[in-house]
Amino acid sequence: MAQVMAGVRILEVAQFTFVPAAGGLLADWGADVIKIEHPVRGDTQRGFLNVTGIPADPNRHMLMEHPNRGKRSVGIDLSTAEGQELLYEIAKTCDVFLTNYLPSVRQKNKFDIEHIRAANPNIIYARGSAYGDKGPERDIGGFDSTAFWTRSGVGRAVTPKEMDGILSQAVAAFGDSIGGMNIAGGISAALFHRDRTGEAIEMDVSLLSTAWWAIGAGMDIAMESGVAMQARMPFSGGNHGNAFVGNFTCSDGGIINLSTLTPGPYIRDLFTHLGIPEAADDPRFASVEPLMANWQAASELLVDAFLKQPFTYWREHLRTYKGQWAPVQSMLDLVTDEQALANDMIFEVEPSDGGAPMRLVRGPVQFNHEPVQTTRCPQASEHTEPFLMEIGLDWDRIEKLKAAGAIA
């Protein structure tokens, strides 16, 4: 894939997924991302033994691979004066400083904006946080399950009113990955701004703001109308006012989603594909106005039609339907989805254990129709010595830093 960020160096002092995901995307795009990790513990996420109940192999830790592919890892203890001074030396060689540590930690270990800017006034300072860098809760941490899913209203919106409580976030790092793309986009804009004006700016993205943007259309409607959208209990059939929008159960329990928001041009096409072409001549359904008025009767016809054939039949048969629809799939179904594969949405990296290649999901941006070419997530502190020598440290100083416990 085109290395649009070639020549840009990112200094990342971050852990878990939210902010490192931004670094992973920028590495995909060609940036040199230097990930600073504690020389003993590394990124805290490396210690996760399971992810939502699924065991994690330390040598094939997919929750580390997803946000950290393509980076170099340098082990520095930022609680030491020697480690802090070394960080400033690295910062002088970088275009962007990227962090998700809380303000109190940034101040304690002297890598908040005033410290980094003292070393490099031209560096872009990018922060990721749970709730934003202003206000009374700026020093409170959070994860995507709290800031993105629960507090933001997302969890409530996808939970039907009939259910007790709210649905739990079922996908690991859901908001983290979306937020990482927001940060990567913000950094790209900040670099463009610096190139045009010479101004290095500071930027912020929070998980809460990520969620609010993701549900922004619904939020705007809620603020204007006073009504908050909320999911309904699952059922087979069309939505109120439009029978051509809804989930429909097949004979074997599979589900087809119809999302034909403007049904008028597709009335005859859909009824014909469903084996009931005569319905298109019924005055109740022949044009869009009566179809919407008689949506319940139309929905019943569609429900009955879908129940006559299995999921695989409808998935193939509806390929020629001109309206909008989709098969309801699981994550494992996506692995063999021919359209996803045709668009290089999966790529492989070689693991550190020498085993079979690991498959990863590429970011949503593709340049020149080219697949991602990158490397695995680094092992903790894997590149400490060669990188420090690259920026000019001699072996004697590296040995002194090691002896002081400042580096791995």
C-alpha positions, 0 to 999 in steps of 0.5 A: 500500500502507498506509504503516504506517511513515509518520513513521519516519525511518531513517538507513542507513549501509550498502552491498551488499544485506543491510542495505540490503534492510531499508531498501528494505522499510521504505521500501516500508512508508512510512518515510523512508530516508536512505541515506548514500553516499560522495560520490565512490564511492557504494555499492560495489555501484554499481560491479558491472559484471555480476551472476553473469555478466549485464551490469549497466546503471548506469542500470538496475542491478537489484542496486541497485534491489532493496534501495534503491528508495524511498530518498533518497541523501545523499553524505557522507564519514564519514572527515572530522570535518565529515562525522561532525558532519553525520551526528550532526545527521541522526541527531538527526532519525531513529528508527533507525540502520541499518548493516552496516559492520564494528566497526573501521570504525564505530569509526574513522569514529565512527558506532558505537553510543556515537557515534550515541547521544551525538547521539540517546539515543532512537535504535534502533541496528540492525546487520547482520553476517556472523557476529554482533556477538559472538565472535572473528569479529565483525570479519570480513566476509562475503557471503551466498555465504559466511556464509549459503550455505557456512558455515551448512550450507545449501549442503551440505544442498541438495547430493546426497552423490554430487556432489563439493564443494557446489552454488554459490549460483545466485541473487544476494543470496539470503540477503541478501534473507531477512536484510533482511526479518529486520532490517525485522521486528526494527526494527518490533518495536524501534519498537513496544517503544520506543513502549510503554516508551520504551526504545531498544534495539540489535539485531543480525541476521547472515547466519549466524543468518538461514541457521540460522533458515531451516534451523531445523527441519532444524537442530533435527532434526540436533541431536536425532538426530545426522543431517543432512538432505541432498538426493538426486540428482534423479529422477522418482518418489515419496519413501520411504514416500510416493509422493504426495511427489516430482518427476515428469517429464512427456513433454516433460521438464517437471516436476510436484512433488507434495507431498501429505504426508497422502495418505489423503484424496486417494488416489482423487482423484489416481489419477483425475486421473492416468487410473488410477482403478482403482488406488484400488481396489487393496488395496495403495493403497486406504488410507493404511497399505498405500499407504505400505507399497507406496510403490514400486509406487505410485510406478511407477504415478505415474511412468508416468502423468506420462510420458503427457502434456506439462507444459502438460497436467498443469499445467492438468489438475491444477488440480482436484486437491484435494491439494497440488502445484506446477509446477516453474518458472524465474524467467522463468516467474514473470513470467507466473504468474497467481497471482503477478500477481494478488497484486501480486508485481511492481511498476514504477518509473520509471528515471532514464534515462527508458526503459521502466519497471523491474519489481521484486519486492515484499516478502513482506508486503502490507497491505490487499491493496494493491500497492507504490507507491514510487520507483526507487533514488536515484542516488548523492548525488542528494538531498544538497542538498535534504535538508540544507536540509530539516533546517536547513542554510543554503546557506553551510554547504552550500558550505563542506562541499562545499569541504571535500570532506565532502559531494557 
